Amino acid sequence: MDLTFGPELESFREEVRDFFATALPADIRERVERGVPLAKEDIVRWQRILYEKGWIAPHWPKEYGGCGWDAARQYIFHVEMGLAGAPRPIPFGLNMVGPVIYTFGTAEQKAYHLPRILRSEIWWAQGFSEPGAGSDLAALATSARREGDEYVINGTKLWTTMAHWADWIFLLARTSREEKRQEGITFLLVDMKTPGITVSPIITIDGFHHVNEVSFSDVRVPVENRVGQEGRGWSIAKFLLAHERQAIADIGSKKRMLGRLRRLLESLKEGERPLIDNPVWRRRLARLEADVLALEFTELRFLDLQMRGQARGIEPSILKVRGTELQQALSEFAMDVLGRYALAYPEGYGEDRRNLPAIGPEGTAGLIQHFLFSRAATIYGGSNEIQRNILAKMLLAA
C-alpha cells in the first residue's frame, strides 16, 4: 500500500493550490469565511470560473467535456478545495444526473443536457425522497402513468434541495406495481416549468431556505425524457448514489475547521489565560485531530485500492458514516468553545431566527449556522443507519 504522492502529483497539488488562492473571488471567499450560504448567482459565478479553467468536472470523461482525471488527481483537487475554503460545485447536475446521462442517456439527452450542466446553464434538483420514502427509497409512491408518448406524474417529493432555484429535476417514479418494490421504478427528467409543479419552501433549523416540498399534479412529461428502460430506474438510482458520495469525507474542509478551532482556543480566554492552556480543551482538540487523521488515512487506503483497479464496495458507506459524524463532532466542539457567544444568531443568518446582535469573535455566527445545518449531515445522502445496514449486509455476505 502506497499512501504517498510522487513528484508529478505534488506538482499538480501546487497548481491546484495556487489556482484556489488566486481565482476565488474575494467577496465569495468572505461569505464562505463568515459562514453565510451563497446566493445562486455567487455559485454560478464560481462554477463558471472552474469551467473556464477546464476543472468543473474532474471525474467526467474527456469525451463529454470533463477532465478525465484519475482518482488521485480528483482526491487532491477536492482536498485542496476544502483547505482553501472554496465552495464545492453543486452536485445535482455534475455529480449525479450528469454521469447518469452520459452513461445511460440517449444521444439527444447527452447533446442537450451535458454542455448545459458544464456551463451551469441548467440548475438541477434531485427528486428522490418522499413523505413516506426517505431512507427506504423503494417505498416511493410518486406515480408516472403512461399515456401515449407521455408520462403523467402525480405525487410529492420532500427535502428537495434548491428546487426553488432549479430549471430541471430528475426523479424516480413508479410506472408499475411489482411484487418486488425495487422493480417498476423509472428514472425521468422533468422541466420545472411544466404545468402542475408546485414548489413549497421548507425553512431549516438554521433559518435558511435550503430545501423544499415539490408536488406534481398531472404533470405531463415526454417519454423521450426517460433515462434507460422503463421499470429499470432502481439500477440507475444505485449508480447515481455511488457518484453522490464522491469526496464525502471532505478531508480538506475538516482540516480547515481544525485550524479554525485551534485559533479560537488560542484567542478566547478563561480569566487571563487562553483556553488552549487548559489540558481539557487540548485533549478534546487532540482527539478530533486524531479522528480526522484516521479518516484521512482510511480514505487514502481506499484511494490506493482504487488506483490498483479494485472496484469500490463498502468504502463509500464507511466514509459517509465517519465523515458526517466527524462533521457534527467538529461543529459541536465549536459550540462548546464559544460558550455564551453561541447564544446570539444575528441579522443575515435567517431572518426569523435572529435574536441578538453579533457577539464574540468574528465568524461566530457562521459557526452557529454550520452547527445547526450539520444536524442533517447524518441523514441526507442516505442516512447513517441505512449505511450501517449496507455495511452489515455486505460484510456478512463476504
C-alpha positions in Angstrom: 0.0 0.0 0.0 1.4 3.4 -1.1 0.0 6.4 0.7 2.4 9.0 -0.8 2.1 11.0 -4.0 5.0 11.3 -6.5 6.6 14.5 -7.8 4.1 14.8 -10.7 1.1 14.7 -8.4 2.8 17.0 -5.9 3.3 19.5 -8.7 -0.3 19.1 -9.6 -1.2 19.8 -6.0 0.7 23.1 -6.1 -1.0 24.1 -9.3 -4.4 23.5 -7.7 -3.5 25.3 -4.5 -2.3 28.3 -6.4 -5.4 28.4 -8.5 -7.7 28.4 -5.5 -5.6 31.1 -3.8 -5.9 33.5 -6.8 -9.1 32.6 -8.7 -11.7 32.5 -5.9 -13.4 36.0 -5.9 -12.8 37.9 -2.7 -16.5 38.5 -1.9 -17.3 34.8 -2.2 -14.3 33.9 -0.1 -15.5 36.4 2.6 -19.0 35.0 2.6 -17.6 31.4 3.0 -15.4 32.6 5.9 -18.4 34.2 7.6 -20.5 31.0 7.0 -23.2 32.8 5.1 -24.9 30.5 2.5 -24.1 31.7 -1.0 -26.7 33.1 -3.4 -27.3 31.2 -6.6 -25.5 33.9 -8.6 -22.4 33.5 -6.5 -22.4 29.7 -7.0 -22.9 30.1 -10.8 -20.1 32.7 -11.0 -17.7 30.4 -9.2 -18.7 27.4 -11.2 -18.1 29.3 -14.4 -14.6 30.2 -13.3 -14.0 26.5 -12.8 -15.5 25.8 -16.2 -13.2 28.4 -17.9 -10.3 26.8 -16.3 -11.5 23.4 -17.5 -11.8 22.0 -14.0 -15.6 22.0 -13.5 -16.0 18.2 -13.9 -12.9 16.4 -12.7 -14.5 12.9 -12.8 -16.2 13.2 -16.2 -14.6 11.6 -19.2 -12.9 13.9 -21.6 -15.2 12.9 -24.4 -18.1 14.6 -22.5 -16.2 17.7 -21.6 -14.7 16.6 -18.3 -11.1 16.5 -17.0 -10.8 12.7 -17.3 -8.6 12.8 -14.1 -7.6 9.6 -12.3 -8.7 9.0 -8.7 -5.5 10.5 -7.2 -5.9 13.9 -9.0 -9.6 14.0 -8.1 -8.7 13.4 -4.5 -6.0 16.1 -4.4 -8.4 18.6 -6.1 -11.2 18.0 -3.6 -8.8 18.2 -0.6 -7.3 21.4 -1.7 -10.7 22.9 -2.5 -11.7 22.2 1.1 -8.4 23.6 2.6 -8.9 26.8 0.6 -12.5 27.3 1.7 -13.6 27.3 -1.9 -17.3 26.3 -2.5 -17.8 22.8 -3.8 -19.8 22.8 -7.0 -23.4 21.9 -6.6 -23.6 18.1 -7.1 -27.0 17.5 -8.6 -26.0 18.2 -12.1 -22.3 17.5 -12.1 -22.0 14.5 -9.7 -25.5 12.9 -10.1 -27.6 13.4 -13.2 -24.6 14.2 -15.5 -22.9 10.8 -15.0 -26.3 9.1 -15.3 -27.0 10.8 -18.7 -23.6 10.1 -20.2 -23.8 6.5 -19.0 -27.4 5.6 -19.7 -28.9 8.5 -21.7 -29.7 8.8 -25.4 -27.6 10.7 -27.8 -30.2 13.5 -27.8 -30.2 13.7 -24.0 -26.4 13.9 -23.9 -26.2 16.6 -26.6 -28.8 18.8 -24.9 -28.0 18.4 -21.2 -24.3 17.7 -20.7 -23.0 21.0 -22.2 -25.6 23.0 -20.2 -24.6 21.2 -17.0 -20.9 22.0 -17.5 -21.7 25.7 -18.3 -24.1 26.0 -15.3 -26.9 27.0 -17.6 -29.3 24.4 -16.2 -29.8 24.1 -12.5 -30.8 20.6 -11.3 -32.7 19.2 -8.3 -33.0 15.7 -7.1 -36.5 14.2 -6.7 -35.9 11.0 -4.6 -37.2 11.4 -1.0 -40.9 11.5 -0.3 -43.1 11.9 2.8 -43.2 8.2 3.2 -39.9 7.2 1.4 -36.7 8.7 2.6 -34.0 6.2 3.6 -36.4 3.5 2.5 -36.4 4.8 -1.1 -38.1 1.7 -2.5 -41.3 2.8 -0.7 -41.7 5.7 -3.0 -45.3 6.4 -4.1 -45.0 9.0 -6.8 -46.6 7.5 -10.0 -45.9 8.0 -13.7 -48.8 6.7 -15.8 -48.1 6.1 -19.5 -50.5 7.9 -21.9 -49.3 7.6 -25.5 -46.0 9.5 -25.8 -46.2 11.0 -22.4 -46.0 10.1 -18.7 -48.4 11.7 -16.3 -46.8 12.2 -12.9 -48.6 12.6 -9.6 -47.0 12.6 -6.2 -44.8 14.6 -3.8 -41.1 14.9 -3.3 -39.7 16.1 0.0 -36.5 17.7 1.3 -35.7 18.7 -2.3 -32.6 20.8 -2.0 -32.5 24.0 -4.1 -35.7 23.1 -6.0 -36.7 26.7 -5.8 -33.7 27.5 -8.0 -34.0 24.5 -10.3 -34.6 24.5 -14.0 -35.0 20.7 -14.2 -35.5 17.9 -11.7 -34.5 14.3 -12.1 -36.8 11.9 -10.2 -37.9 8.3 -9.6 -41.5 7.4 -10.2 -43.4 4.2 -10.1 -44.6 3.1 -13.5 -45.9 -0.3 -12.5 -46.7 -2.3 -9.3 -44.5 -5.3 -9.0 -44.0 -7.9 -6.2 -40.5 -6.6 -5.6 -40.7 -3.0 -4.6 -37.4 -2.1 -6.4 -39.0 -3.1 -9.7 -41.4 -0.9 -11.7 -39.5 2.3 -10.9 -38.5 4.6 -13.8 -35.9 7.5 -13.9 -37.3 10.6 -15.5 -36.0 14.1 -16.4 -38.6 16.9 -15.8 -38.6 20.5 -16.8 -39.6 22.5 -13.7 -41.6 24.9 -15.9 -44.0 22.1 -16.8 -47.6 22.9 -15.6 -48.7 21.1 -12.5 -45.5 21.5 -10.4 -45.7 23.4 -7.1 -42.6 24.2 -5.0 -43.2 24.9 -1.3 -40.4 26.2 0.9 -39.2 24.4 4.0 -37.1 26.6 6.3 -34.5 24.6 8.2 -33.4 25.0 11.8 -30.7 27.5 10.7 -33.3 29.8 9.4 -32.4 29.5 5.7 -34.4 28.2 2.7 -32.3 25.2 1.6 -35.0 22.6 1.0 -38.5 22.2 -0.4 -41.6 20.1 -0.9 -42.3 19.6 -4.6 -45.7 18.5 -5.7 -46.7 17.0 -9.0 -50.3 17.1 -10.2 -51.0 15.6 -13.6 -47.5 16.7 -14.8 -47.1 15.6 -18.4 -43.5 14.6 -19.4 -42.5 13.3 -22.8 -41.4 9.7 -23.0 -38.2 10.9 -24.6 -37.3 12.3 -21.1 -37.0 8.8 -19.7 -33.4 7.7 -18.9 -32.9 4.0 -19.6 -35.6 1.4 -19.8 -39.0 1.7 -18.2 -39.0 0.0 -14.8 -35.2 -0.1 -14.5 -34.8 3.1 -12.6 -33.7 1.4 -9.4 -30.4 0.3 -11.0 -29.8 3.8 -12.3 -30.5 5.2 -8.8 -27.9 2.9 -7.3 -25.4 4.0 -9.8 -26.2 7.7 -9.1 -25.9 7.3 -5.3 -22.4 5.9 -5.7 -21.5 9.2 -7.5 -23.4 11.2 -4.9 -21.0 10.1 -2.2 -17.8 11.2 -4.1 -15.4 13.1 -1.8 -18.0 12.8 1.0 -15.2 12.5 3.7 -14.4 16.2 2.8 -11.0 16.0 4.5 -9.8 19.4 3.3 -12.8 21.2 5.0 -12.3 19.2 8.2 -8.6 20.2 8.4 -9.5 23.8 7.8 -12.1 23.6 10.6 -9.5 22.1 12.9 -7.2 25.1 12.2 -10.1 27.5 13.0 -10.9 25.7 16.2 -7.2 25.9 17.3 -7.2 29.6 16.6 -10.4 30.0 18.7 -8.8 28.2 21.6 -5.7 30.5 21.3 -7.8 33.7 21.2 -10.5 33.1 23.8 -9.6 33.3 27.5 -10.5 31.8 30.8 -9.6 34.6 33.1 -6.2 35.8 31.9 -5.2 32.6 30.2 -6.1 31.3 26.7 -8.3 28.3 26.5 -5.6 26.3 24.8 -3.6 26.3 28.1 -6.4 24.2 29.6 -5.5 20.5 29.3 -9.2 19.5 29.0 -9.6 21.6 25.8 -6.2 20.5 24.4 -7.2 16.8 25.0 -10.5 17.3 23.2 -8.9 19.0 20.3 -6.2 16.3 20.0 -8.9 13.7 19.9 -10.6 15.4 17.0 -7.3 15.8 15.2 -6.6 12.1 15.6 -10.1 11.2 14.3 -9.6 13.4 11.2 -6.2 11.9 10.6 -7.7 8.4 10.9 -10.4 9.3 8.4 -7.8 10.8 6.0 -5.7 7.6 6.1 -8.8 5.5 5.6 -9.7 7.4 2.5 -6.1 7.1 1.3 -6.2 3.4 1.8 -9.4 3.2 -0.3 -7.7 5.5 -2.9 -4.8 3.1 -3.1 -7.1 0.2 -3.8 -9.0 2.3 -6.4 -5.7 3.2 -8.2 -4.9 -0.5 -8.3 -8.2 -1.2 -10.2 -10.3 -2.6 -7.4 -14.0 -1.8 -7.6 -15.5 0.2 -4.8 -17.7 -1.7 -2.4 -18.3 -0.7 1.2 -15.9 2.3 1.1 -18.5 5.0 0.3 -20.7 3.9 3.2 -17.7 3.9 5.6 -16.6 7.4 4.5 -20.2 8.7 4.6 -20.8 7.5 8.2 -17.4 8.6 9.7 -17.2 11.8 7.6 -20.6 13.1 8.7 -20.2 12.1 12.3 -16.9 14.0 12.4 -18.6 17.0 10.7 -21.1 17.1 13.6 -18.4 16.5 16.2 -16.3 19.4 15.0 -19.3 21.8 14.9 -20.4 20.6 18.4 -16.9 21.3 19.7 -17.0 24.8 18.2 -20.2 25.5 20.2 -18.6 24.3 23.4 -15.6 26.5 22.8 -17.7 29.6 22.0 -19.9 29.1 25.1 -22.1 32.2 25.7 -21.0 33.7 22.3 -23.0 30.9 20.6 -26.3 32.2 22.0 -26.5 35.1 19.5 -27.8 34.5 16.0 -27.5 37.9 14.3 -29.1 39.6 11.3 -28.3 37.9 8.0 -28.4 34.4 9.3 -32.0 33.6 8.9 -34.4 36.5 9.4 -36.9 34.6 11.5 -34.2 33.1 13.8 -32.1 36.1 14.8 -32.2 37.1 18.4 -29.3 39.3 19.3 -26.6 41.5 17.7 -23.4 39.6 16.8 -21.2 39.0 19.7 -17.9 37.1 20.1 -15.1 36.5 17.7 -15.5 37.3 14.0 -17.2 34.4 12.2 -19.1 33.2 15.3 -22.5 33.3 13.6 -21.2 31.2 10.7 -20.1 28.5 13.1 -23.6 28.5 14.7 -25.2 28.2 11.3 -22.8 25.3 10.4 -23.6 23.6 13.7 -27.4 23.9 13.1 -27.3 22.7 9.5 -24.9 19.9 10.2 -27.7 18.2 12.2 -28.9 17.0 8.8 -25.5 15.6 7.7 -26.1 12.1 9.1 -29.5 11.9 7.3 -29.0 13.3 3.8 -27.2 11.2 1.2 -28.6 8.0 2.7 -28.9 8.1 6.5 -26.1 6.7 8.6 -28.5 4.0 9.9 -29.1 2.8 6.4 -25.3 2.9 5.6 -24.7 0.7 8.6 -27.2 -1.8 7.3 -25.5 -1.8 3.9 -22.1 -2.4 5.6 -23.5 -5.3 7.7 -25.1 -7.0 4.7 -22.0 -6.7 2.5 -19.6 -7.8 5.2 -21.8 -10.7 6.4 -22.2 -11.8 2.7 -18.5 -11.8 2.1 
